[in-house]
Amino acid sequence: MTFAIKAAVSDPRARTFAFATQKTMYGGKHIARGDIIFVFVSENEGGPGLVASGLVTSAKAIAKKREVARQTPRVSITIRRTALAKRRLGRSELKRFYDWNDDRPETELNFKFYRQATNKIVGISDKAAALLRGFF
């Protein structure tokens, strides 16, 4: 499976990224060492959207808190960057793809990342991964 993360990133050109206790949705909790991941710097944090692709070098599930009834699964991951994006892809480019049933990879990314403003790790389809590979 291929994944994408939208999060705050202090240096989008760094060779490695570390993300602690990240929320997961849409299969993101299944991320594991060796998986391919696309890194989006959150526009909520002043970022441009897609900045890099990489390989997950470590992934650790975070235990749920007993006193909280309903929780989103969280993981901590480390990524080794393999490429920098050559073109922009962020909220402004994806916002016109809002017909949730059109089966377009752009719509999938808009839905998973921008329908809710939270930062998160998500699992993405092969079609969405192929689209993102075209930005490198």
QUICOR-V630362 format. One record per residue. N is the residue number from 1. SS is DSSP state (hx for helix, st for strand, lp for the rest). PSI is psi in radians with two decimals (NA if undefined). Layout:
# QUICOR-V630362
n=N ss=SS psi=PSI
n=N ss=SS psi=PSI
This chain:
# QUICOR-V630362
n=1 ss=lp psi=2.62
n=2 ss=st psi=2.60
n=3 ss=st psi=2.89
n=4 ss=st psi=2.60
n=5 ss=st psi=2.41
n=6 ss=st psi=2.09
n=7 ss=st psi=2.99
n=8 ss=lp psi=2.36
n=9 ss=lp psi=2.13
n=10 ss=lp psi=-0.61
n=11 ss=lp psi=1.68
n=12 ss=lp psi=-0.28
n=13 ss=lp psi=0.10
n=14 ss=lp psi=2.65
n=15 ss=lp psi=-0.46
n=16 ss=st psi=2.64
n=17 ss=st psi=2.44
n=18 ss=st psi=2.25
n=19 ss=st psi=2.05
n=20 ss=st psi=2.40
n=21 ss=st psi=0.92
n=22 ss=st psi=2.41
n=23 ss=st psi=2.55
n=24 ss=st psi=2.56
n=25 ss=st psi=2.85
n=26 ss=lp psi=0.78
n=27 ss=lp psi=0.03
n=28 ss=hx psi=-0.44
n=29 ss=hx psi=-0.22
n=30 ss=hx psi=0.09
n=31 ss=lp psi=2.49
n=32 ss=lp psi=2.86
n=33 ss=lp psi=2.36
n=34 ss=lp psi=-0.20
n=35 ss=lp psi=2.61
n=36 ss=st psi=2.46
n=37 ss=st psi=2.51
n=38 ss=st psi=2.35
n=39 ss=st psi=2.11
n=40 ss=st psi=2.24
n=41 ss=st psi=2.14
n=42 ss=lp psi=2.26
n=43 ss=hx psi=-0.45
n=44 ss=hx psi=-0.43
n=45 ss=hx psi=0.21
n=46 ss=lp psi=0.22
n=47 ss=lp psi=2.97
n=48 ss=lp psi=-0.11
n=49 ss=st psi=-2.36
n=50 ss=st psi=2.22
n=51 ss=st psi=-0.47
n=52 ss=st psi=2.84
n=53 ss=st psi=2.77
n=54 ss=st psi=-3.05
n=55 ss=st psi=2.29
n=56 ss=st psi=2.11
n=57 ss=st psi=-0.34
n=58 ss=st psi=2.59
n=59 ss=st psi=2.25
n=60 ss=st psi=2.15
n=61 ss=st psi=2.48
n=62 ss=st psi=2.26
n=63 ss=lp psi=2.48
n=64 ss=lp psi=2.65
n=65 ss=lp psi=2.29
n=66 ss=lp psi=-0.63
n=67 ss=lp psi=-0.11
n=68 ss=lp psi=2.11
n=69 ss=lp psi=-0.81
n=70 ss=lp psi=2.02
n=71 ss=lp psi=2.55
n=72 ss=lp psi=2.28
n=73 ss=lp psi=2.52
n=74 ss=st psi=2.62
n=75 ss=st psi=2.73
n=76 ss=st psi=2.33
n=77 ss=st psi=2.74
n=78 ss=st psi=2.43
n=79 ss=st psi=2.38
n=80 ss=st psi=2.07
n=81 ss=st psi=2.36
n=82 ss=st psi=-0.36
n=83 ss=st psi=2.69
n=84 ss=st psi=2.48
n=85 ss=lp psi=2.48
n=86 ss=lp psi=-0.29
n=87 ss=lp psi=2.78
n=88 ss=lp psi=2.42
n=89 ss=lp psi=1.92
n=90 ss=lp psi=-2.82
n=91 ss=hx psi=-0.81
n=92 ss=hx psi=-0.61
n=93 ss=hx psi=-0.49
n=94 ss=hx psi=-0.23
n=95 ss=lp psi=-0.41
n=96 ss=lp psi=-0.16
n=97 ss=lp psi=1.49
n=98 ss=lp psi=0.09
n=99 ss=lp psi=1.61
n=100 ss=lp psi=-0.24
n=101 ss=lp psi=0.24
n=102 ss=lp psi=-0.07
n=103 ss=lp psi=0.42
n=104 ss=lp psi=2.51
n=105 ss=hx psi=-0.57
n=106 ss=hx psi=-0.69
n=107 ss=hx psi=-0.71
n=108 ss=hx psi=-0.81
n=109 ss=hx psi=-0.74
n=110 ss=hx psi=-0.82
n=111 ss=hx psi=-0.86
n=112 ss=hx psi=-0.56
n=113 ss=hx psi=-0.64
n=114 ss=hx psi=-0.19
n=115 ss=lp psi=-0.64
n=116 ss=lp psi=2.41
n=117 ss=lp psi=-0.07
n=118 ss=lp psi=2.61
n=119 ss=lp psi=2.54
n=120 ss=st psi=2.89
n=121 ss=st psi=2.30
n=122 ss=st psi=2.61
n=123 ss=st psi=2.47
n=124 ss=st psi=2.72
n=125 ss=lp psi=2.90
n=126 ss=hx psi=-0.63
n=127 ss=hx psi=-0.73
n=128 ss=hx psi=-0.70
n=129 ss=hx psi=-0.72
n=130 ss=hx psi=-0.74
n=131 ss=hx psi=-0.84
n=132 ss=hx psi=-0.64
n=133 ss=hx psi=-0.50
n=134 ss=lp psi=-0.13
n=135 ss=lp psi=0.07
n=136 ss=lp psi=NA
